[in-house]
């Protein structure tokens, strides 16, 4: 088992005024209470899950350094640009959407993207040859066992409110009786299969007769969707879901390989648990 040092050390008193204080040391790299609480907030997970995720991240970083794996700034920007393009947004609008949705500023978002790309390269260096694509039987079995996951509304009826001034649109969201000629309203039926996955997720997560969070409209302004009706659910056809299921299964297999690898690495790593987050 990896070595836990559970006793409080004197040095903590010297660090008491540091933001958050040191909670865990992984291969001489510190994880602070602030880091843990921030991970809990941004990933919406428990303290234990946040701590384990950060320990895994530190182990990945050490492995990346040992293997000299690099991700350039241009690779990070290209990934963000491609994601923004899929969502029909400019890069600046995408940064703002990420801030509104997850509380991540552009620097933090770039760091998250870089970490994901490094993890992807690390996986390929560790175990790319160990994972084969799922068979037709595996795809069918996953579909049969998880049909409810593929249930979704057939369409949404929504009033789309748009404005150039974000604060004015926020006033409308906070007070639906508010009127301004600078806010346009357009009622539409939005078929589930014709909108982006990101928009469908946003609409599905919004309660009936309420507004979505304000997001950039891709034209230099802002918009919010007021959900008037959610049309009856329908399940996807397995033929149209094969790519999605394949990606899910491949992701699960890759993560299992990495989890096993880092579990073994963690058993032998120098990890000191200094104190718990409250």
Buried (B, 14 or more C-beta within 10 A) or exposed (E): EBEEEEEEEEEEEEBEEEEBBBBBBBEEBBBBBBBBBBBBEBEEBEBEEBBBBBBBBBBBBBBBEEEEBEBEEEBBEEBBBEBBEEBBBBBEBBBBBBBBEBEBEBEBBBEBBBBEBBBEBBBEEBBEEEBEEBEEEBBBBBBEEEEEBBEBBEBBBBBBBBBEEBEBBBBBBEEEEEEEEEBEEEEEEBEBEEBEEBBBEBBEEBEEEEBBBBBBBBEEBBBBBBBEEBBEEBEBEBEEBBEBBBEBBBEEBBEEBBEEBBEEBBEEBEBBBBBEBE
